[in-house]
Amino acid sequence: MKYLTNEKLTIVGAGGMIGSNMAQTALMLGLTPNICLYDIYEPGVHGVAEEIYHCAFEGANVTWTVDPEVAFKGAKYIISSGGAPRKEGMTREDLLKGNCQIAAEFGDLIEKYCPDVKHVVVIFNPADVTALTALIHSGLKPNQLTSLAALDSTRLQEALAAEFGVQQCKVTGAYTYGGHGEAMAVFASKALIDGTPLAEKKLSEERWAEIKHATVQGGSNIIKLRGRSSFQSPAYQAVKMIEAAMGGAKFTWPAGCYVNAPELGYKNVMMAMPTVIDADGVHYTAPSGTAAEMADLKASYEHLCKMREEIVSLGIVPPVSEWKKENPNL
Ligand SMILES: NC(=O)c1ccc[n+]([C@@H]2O[C@H](COP(=O)([O-])OP(=O)(O)OC[C@H]3O[C@@H](n4cnc5c(N)ncnc54)[C@H](O)[C@@H]3O)[C@@H](O)[C@H]2O)c1
């Protein structure tokens, strides 16, 4: 079995549903043989490790621990789904306080034990705010830490494919930007349906509103269908993000990244942008769209600013003016 790298990948929250799927996916895709599974819940992470051992992946060198020092020391890549998931009726924002406290501790562990980590992907919700918290606390450079935001775009792609009866991969150019929450901004003015612009497909206003709603509610729909928060798609997409950071195929679905671009009107937030992840980390470009799409993005950005102010007022991160003291790279 040929692996992309031998460097250590640590999966945080490995005892949970996304974490356990990430361990398996990372080995199936041949990312690295050296994977450390970490969780605070010992039976969970022990059980996942046993299952992985029973897969008998060739050349794998998987360890598990509940000791953060063992987990984080020497880690060159980290993916974290280690936080509470949503239950039916909850929004991602309902998780804000508890999961942002976990994110602050997560960032502190990175700073203490693996300041030379190369890339970190944060999954636990509300992902843009937990990722921002982790970035401030970790001391990492903004291009080294991303949040999982791709599923909103893959859900939009799927909804458009179903509407027009085409294969999912034949829908291109349809993305969501801004927050990974109910206030996400849907950009479809450049979408192509099997090569034909969406604008020429005569989609009624009403139907388009329903598709947008289905996209925004895509995560809640999985909770309704399966009785729990989605785990296969986040595991796969997050591992693909790390694969790109390891120098594998570039990751081109939107990722949540740190944006401080007053010239674009967005300051000091993590949000989904048109991005590429490669061995140098994440790179973003300015989103462009119709006036209505840009207005939705502005509203999504403002919602993110409100959540940021909430974690400042809870004392989880300092006010923006003091971020540089905590992380000189910001
Ligand atoms: N960004 C996205 O697109 C996306 C999609 C789906 C789910 N999520 C989020 O991912 C998170 C995980 O979901 P799940 O279904 O795997 O949940 P889960 O409950 O199955 O697993 C979470 C695991 O994290 C562990 N954990 C909790 N606190 C920890 C800490 N401080 N350190 C280490 N581990 C810790 C728990 O013990 C548990 O094993 C949730 O917050 C969920 O909302 C994000």
Ligand as a Chemical Component Dictionary entry (heavy atoms), coordinates in Angstrom:
data_LIG
# 
_chem_comp.id                   LIG 
_chem_comp.type                 NON-POLYMER 
_chem_comp.pdbx_formal_charge   0 
_chem_comp.three_letter_code    LIG 
# 
loop_
_chem_comp_atom.comp_id 
_chem_comp_atom.atom_id 
_chem_comp_atom.alt_atom_id 
_chem_comp_atom.type_symbol 
_chem_comp_atom.charge 
_chem_comp_atom.model_Cartn_x 
_chem_comp_atom.model_Cartn_y 
_chem_comp_atom.model_Cartn_z 
_chem_comp_atom.pdbx_ordinal 
LIG N1  N1  N 0  -19.295 21.179 9.308  1  
LIG C1  C1  C 0  -20.177 20.301 8.872  2  
LIG O1  O1  O 0  -20.524 20.273 7.685  3  
LIG C2  C2  C 0  -20.773 19.288 9.817  4  
LIG C3  C3  C 0  -21.623 18.287 9.332  5  
LIG C4  C4  C 0  -22.156 17.361 10.221 6  
LIG C5  C5  C 0  -21.851 17.454 11.592 7  
LIG N2  N2  N 1  -21.047 18.443 12.027 8  
LIG C6  C6  C 0  -20.669 18.575 13.460 9  
LIG O2  O2  O 0  -19.612 17.665 13.773 10 
LIG C7  C7  C 0  -19.611 17.420 15.188 11 
LIG C8  C8  C 0  -19.442 15.923 15.467 12 
LIG O3  O3  O 0  -20.552 15.185 14.982 13 
LIG P1  P1  P 0  -20.671 13.601 15.218 14 
LIG O4  O4  O 0  -21.906 13.185 14.530 15 
LIG O5  O5  O -1 -19.396 12.928 14.931 16 
LIG O6  O6  O 0  -20.939 13.591 16.807 17 
LIG P2  P2  P 0  -20.662 12.394 17.831 18 
LIG O7  O7  O 0  -21.364 12.771 19.105 19 
LIG O8  O8  O 0  -20.961 11.086 17.203 20 
LIG O9  O9  O 0  -19.077 12.489 18.052 21 
LIG C9  C9  C 0  -18.464 13.549 18.684 22 
LIG C10 C10 C 0  -17.292 12.985 19.465 23 
LIG O10 O10 O 0  -16.547 14.080 19.986 24 
LIG C11 C11 C 0  -16.104 13.704 21.275 25 
LIG N3  N3  N 0  -15.737 14.918 22.007 26 
LIG C12 C12 C 0  -16.546 15.792 22.644 27 
LIG N4  N4  N 0  -15.818 16.742 23.210 28 
LIG C13 C13 C 0  -14.520 16.482 22.922 29 
LIG C14 C14 C 0  -13.302 17.121 23.237 30 
LIG N5  N5  N 0  -13.272 18.208 23.985 31 
LIG N6  N6  N 0  -12.146 16.568 22.771 32 
LIG C15 C15 C 0  -12.171 15.446 22.034 33 
LIG N7  N7  N 0  -13.310 14.801 21.688 34 
LIG C16 C16 C 0  -14.462 15.311 22.141 35 
LIG C17 C17 C 0  -17.243 12.933 21.875 36 
LIG O11 O11 O 0  -16.832 12.124 22.960 37 
LIG C18 C18 C 0  -17.713 12.110 20.668 38 
LIG O12 O12 O 0  -17.079 10.845 20.596 39 
LIG C19 C19 C 0  -20.914 18.030 15.691 40 
LIG O13 O13 O 0  -20.648 19.301 16.284 41 
LIG C20 C20 C 0  -21.746 18.205 14.446 42 
LIG O14 O14 O 0  -22.693 19.242 14.589 43 
LIG C21 C21 C 0  -20.504 19.355 11.173 44 
# 
loop_
_chem_comp_bond.comp_id 
_chem_comp_bond.atom_id_1 
_chem_comp_bond.atom_id_2 
_chem_comp_bond.value_order 
_chem_comp_bond.pdbx_ordinal 
LIG N1  C1  SING 1  
LIG C1  O1  DOUB 2  
LIG C1  C2  SING 3  
LIG C2  C3  SING 4  
LIG C2  C21 DOUB 5  
LIG C3  C4  DOUB 6  
LIG C4  C5  SING 7  
LIG C5  N2  DOUB 8  
LIG N2  C6  SING 9  
LIG N2  C21 SING 10 
LIG C6  O2  SING 11 
LIG C6  C20 SING 12 
LIG O2  C7  SING 13 
LIG C7  C8  SING 14 
LIG C7  C19 SING 15 
LIG C8  O3  SING 16 
LIG O3  P1  SING 17 
LIG P1  O4  DOUB 18 
LIG P1  O5  SING 19 
LIG P1  O6  SING 20 
LIG O6  P2  SING 21 
LIG P2  O7  DOUB 22 
LIG P2  O8  SING 23 
LIG P2  O9  SING 24 
LIG O9  C9  SING 25 
LIG C9  C10 SING 26 
LIG C10 O10 SING 27 
LIG C10 C18 SING 28 
LIG O10 C11 SING 29 
LIG C11 N3  SING 30 
LIG C11 C17 SING 31 
LIG N3  C12 SING 32 
LIG N3  C16 SING 33 
LIG C12 N4  DOUB 34 
LIG N4  C13 SING 35 
LIG C13 C14 SING 36 
LIG C13 C16 DOUB 37 
LIG C14 N5  SING 38 
LIG C14 N6  DOUB 39 
LIG N6  C15 SING 40 
LIG C15 N7  DOUB 41 
LIG N7  C16 SING 42 
LIG C17 O11 SING 43 
LIG C17 C18 SING 44 
LIG C18 O12 SING 45 
LIG C19 O13 SING 46 
LIG C19 C20 SING 47 
LIG C20 O14 SING 48 
# 
